[in-house]
Structure formats: structure tokens, C-alpha cells
Amino acid sequence: MSDADFGMLAALSHDLEKLALALSADRVDGRVVSNEIIDLAAGEREAAAIALSYLLRRRSLGEVPPDPPVLDAAVDAMVTAVRRIAPLSA
């Protein structure tokens, strides 16, 4: 994987994190949030997994904002998305 690929993966993972937080803050249903994440991820399961790690780090550090219910909803939606994105090796 080239440096450009890593850069694109990092940018996508940050975009996925932002999307999950924004939609969760707007109280969008978690299934819809998950679907939006999957669409934006375009099969890049690794990017969604990295975004999930960003969200979990926020939770472990107790970051506010976002408020805990928003962060928890974003984490739940991201977990669902990661599970639903087919691994490349499958």
C-alpha cells in the first residue's frame, strides 16, 4: 500500500466518523446511519474499522461534545456498518 493509499484511507475514515456523529446528533435512526456509512465507505471495511476506533477512543477519553448518547449511537451505527461490509477475503 502506497503513502497515497494510506492518506486516502485516513481521509475516508475521518469522513465516516464525521458522518456517523453528524447523523447521530440529528437523531437519525441507527439503521439509516449504518446504511449511509456503508454507502460512503464503498466497500472499504478497513476505513470503517479505523473510524470505529476513532469513536471508541473518543468514548474512552470521555470527550464532550458530543454528548454520550450521540457518541454511543455513532459507535453502534459504525459497529453495524463494519459487520455488514463484506471483508475483501470473503
Secondary structure, 3 states (H helix, E strand, C coil): CCHHHHHHHHHHHHHHHHHHHHHHHCCCCHHHHHHHHHHHHCCCHHHHHHHHHHHHHHHHHCCCCCCHHHHHHHHHHHHHHHHHCCCCCC
